[in-house]
Amino acid sequence: MNKYVERLYNGVIKENPTLILMLGMCPTLAVSTRALNGIGMGLSTTAVLILSNLVISLLRKAIPNEVRLPAYIVVVASLVTVTELLIEAYLPSLYTALGIYIPLIVVNCIILGRAEAYANKNPPLLSIMDGLGMGLGFTVALTLAGLVRELLGNGSAFGVKLLPDSIEPIGMFIQPPGAFLVIALFIVIMNAIGIKTRQKELVESCDGCCASCMTPCEKAETADKKEEVAAK
């Protein structure tokens, strides 16, 4: 797989920051009451991720190790301020819906984590793709969570009424407990997929010592013991 495509794949699927790495949970649980909120927060974070990864990668040799974390925060805070002002100017309804969680992007674990773990050690283009992949993964998780919560809690999707009036929405899903339930369900699904993948890898590279191959293993152990006795 091309290394640039791999960064996208890792961010969306293999290392999804919300569903696999469990990062950025505060905005995920707070703003995912609607699908549009999830898209807005996800894309805002994606823009900051891409630009912060680019700037930090370009400056990685100029930033002393002793002050790298403060330097990252300064870069991220500057980008978040610009993003917040743009959203307030051009998307006031989204700005109102997201509220305090836009400036809190500064301390989002995903952004600082990618800056430290990847952008600080890799060239600009790869860092941009890493930020794009992680941002898209975060956006997908937020949007799916918001869509499920909005559908079950309000009977709508992206603001459009879908369920008939005869079906009563489950209001709990637009409350904090609903966020925990939906995210937990997604994590269970991702873990189940991961377990199946891991099982396939074990079967394909089986060396005769897995749980289903105990008889060959026992025979091998018996043969080893016989050789030890003969050697003595």
C-alpha positions in Angstrom: 0.0 0.0 0.0 1.2 3.5 -0.9 2.6 5.2 2.2 0.4 8.2 1.7 -2.8 6.2 1.2 -1.7 4.2 4.3 -1.8 7.3 6.4 -5.4 7.9 5.3 -6.4 4.3 6.0 -4.8 4.3 9.4 -6.5 7.4 10.5 -10.0 6.4 9.3 -9.9 2.7 10.1 -6.9 1.1 11.7 -6.0 3.9 14.1 -9.3 5.8 14.3 -8.6 8.4 17.0 -12.1 8.1 18.6 -13.0 4.4 18.2 -9.6 2.8 18.4 -7.2 5.2 20.2 -10.0 6.7 22.4 -8.8 10.3 22.0 -10.9 13.4 21.8 -13.7 11.9 23.8 -14.8 15.2 25.4 -16.0 16.9 22.2 -17.2 13.5 20.9 -19.6 13.0 23.8 -20.6 16.7 24.0 -21.3 17.9 20.5 -22.5 14.7 18.8 -26.2 15.4 19.5 -26.7 16.1 15.8 -25.0 14.8 12.7 -24.3 18.4 11.4 -22.6 19.3 14.7 -20.4 16.2 14.3 -19.4 17.3 10.7 -18.7 20.8 11.8 -16.5 19.9 14.8 -14.8 17.1 12.8 -13.9 19.3 9.8 -12.8 22.2 12.1 -10.5 19.8 13.9 -9.3 18.3 10.6 -8.3 21.7 9.3 -6.3 22.4 12.5 -4.7 19.0 12.3 -3.6 19.4 8.7 -2.1 22.9 9.2 -0.5 22.1 12.6 1.1 19.0 11.3 2.4 20.9 8.3 3.9 23.8 10.4 5.4 21.5 13.0 6.9 19.3 10.4 8.5 22.3 8.7 9.8 23.6 12.0 10.8 20.2 13.5 14.5 20.8 13.1 14.3 24.4 14.4 12.3 23.7 17.6 14.5 22.7 20.5 13.4 19.5 22.3 13.2 21.4 25.6 10.4 23.7 24.5 8.7 21.5 21.8 5.4 21.1 23.7 4.9 24.8 24.4 5.8 25.5 20.8 3.2 23.0 19.6 0.6 24.7 21.8 1.4 28.1 20.4 1.1 26.8 16.8 -2.2 25.0 17.5 -3.7 27.9 19.5 -2.9 30.3 16.7 -4.6 28.0 14.1 -7.6 27.4 16.4 -8.1 31.2 16.9 -8.2 31.7 13.1 -10.6 28.8 12.7 -12.9 30.0 15.5 -13.1 33.5 14.0 -13.9 32.1 10.5 -16.7 29.9 11.9 -18.1 32.8 13.9 -18.1 35.0 10.8 -19.4 32.6 8.2 -21.2 29.9 10.2 -22.8 31.6 13.2 -25.4 28.8 13.8 -22.6 26.2 14.0 -20.5 28.5 16.2 -23.4 28.8 18.6 -24.0 25.0 18.6 -20.4 24.1 19.2 -19.8 26.9 21.7 -16.8 26.4 24.1 -15.7 23.3 22.3 -14.2 25.2 19.4 -11.5 26.9 21.5 -11.0 23.6 23.4 -9.6 22.2 20.1 -6.3 23.7 21.4 -6.0 20.9 24.0 -7.5 18.1 21.9 -5.3 15.1 22.5 -5.5 14.1 18.9 -3.8 17.3 17.7 -1.0 17.3 20.3 -0.6 13.6 20.0 -0.1 13.6 16.3 2.3 16.6 16.5 4.5 14.7 19.0 4.2 11.2 17.6 4.3 11.9 13.9 4.7 15.4 12.5 7.8 16.0 14.7 9.5 13.0 13.0 8.3 13.0 9.4 8.4 15.2 6.3 5.6 17.8 5.5 3.6 15.8 2.9 3.4 12.7 5.0 2.5 14.8 8.0 -0.3 16.5 6.0 -1.7 13.1 5.0 -1.5 11.9 8.6 -3.4 14.9 9.8 -6.0 14.4 7.0 -6.4 10.8 7.9 -6.8 11.4 11.6 -9.1 14.3 11.0 -11.4 12.3 8.6 -11.4 9.4 11.1 -12.5 11.8 13.9 -15.1 13.4 11.6 -16.6 10.0 10.6 -16.9 8.9 14.2 -18.5 12.2 15.3 -20.9 12.2 12.3 -22.0 8.6 12.8 -22.5 9.1 16.5 -24.4 12.3 15.9 -26.6 10.6 13.2 -27.5 7.7 15.4 -28.3 10.0 18.4 -30.2 12.4 16.3 -32.3 9.7 14.7 -33.1 7.9 17.9 -33.4 11.0 20.1 -35.2 13.4 17.7 -36.4 11.1 14.9 -34.5 13.2 12.3 -31.2 13.0 10.3 -29.3 16.1 9.3 -32.2 18.2 10.5 -34.8 16.4 8.3 -37.7 14.7 10.0 -37.7 11.0 9.2 -39.7 9.1 11.8 -43.5 9.5 11.8 -45.2 11.3 14.6 -46.6 7.9 15.8 -43.2 6.8 16.8 -42.0 8.5 20.0 -38.2 9.4 20.0 -36.0 8.1 22.8 -35.0 11.4 24.4 -32.2 9.7 26.4 -30.1 9.5 23.3 -29.6 13.3 23.0 -28.5 13.3 26.7 -25.0 12.4 28.0 -26.0 8.8 28.7 -27.0 8.3 25.1 -23.6 9.5 24.0 -21.9 6.8 26.1 -24.2 4.1 24.8 -23.7 5.0 21.1 -19.9 5.3 21.4 -19.7 2.1 23.3 -21.7 0.3 20.6 -19.4 1.6 17.9 -16.3 0.5 20.0 -17.8 -3.0 20.4 -18.3 -3.2 16.6 -14.7 -2.1 15.9 -13.3 -4.5 18.5 -15.3 -7.3 17.0 -13.9 -6.6 13.6 -10.4 -6.4 15.0 -10.8 -9.7 16.8 -11.9 -11.4 13.6 -8.9 -9.9 11.7 -6.5 -11.1 14.4 -8.0 -14.6 14.3 -7.4 -14.7 10.6 -3.8 -13.6 11.0 -3.2 -16.3 13.6 -4.7 -19.0 11.4 -2.7 -17.9 8.3 0.6 -17.8 10.3 -0.2 -20.8 12.6 2.9 -22.6 13.8 1.0 -25.6 15.1 0.8 -24.3 18.7 -2.5 -22.5 18.8 -5.5 -23.6 20.8 -6.9 -25.8 17.9 -3.5 -27.5 17.5 -2.8 -28.8 20.9 -2.2 -32.4 19.8 0.7 -31.5 17.5 2.2 -29.3 20.3 1.9 -32.0 22.9 3.6 -34.4 20.5 6.4 -31.9 19.9 6.8 -31.5 23.7 6.9 -35.2 24.2 9.6 -35.6 21.5 11.7 -32.9 23.1 11.5 -34.6 26.5 12.6 -37.9 25.0 15.6 -36.2 23.4 16.5 -34.6 26.7 16.3 -38.0 28.5 18.4 -39.6 25.8 21.0 -36.9 26.0 21.4 -37.5 29.8 
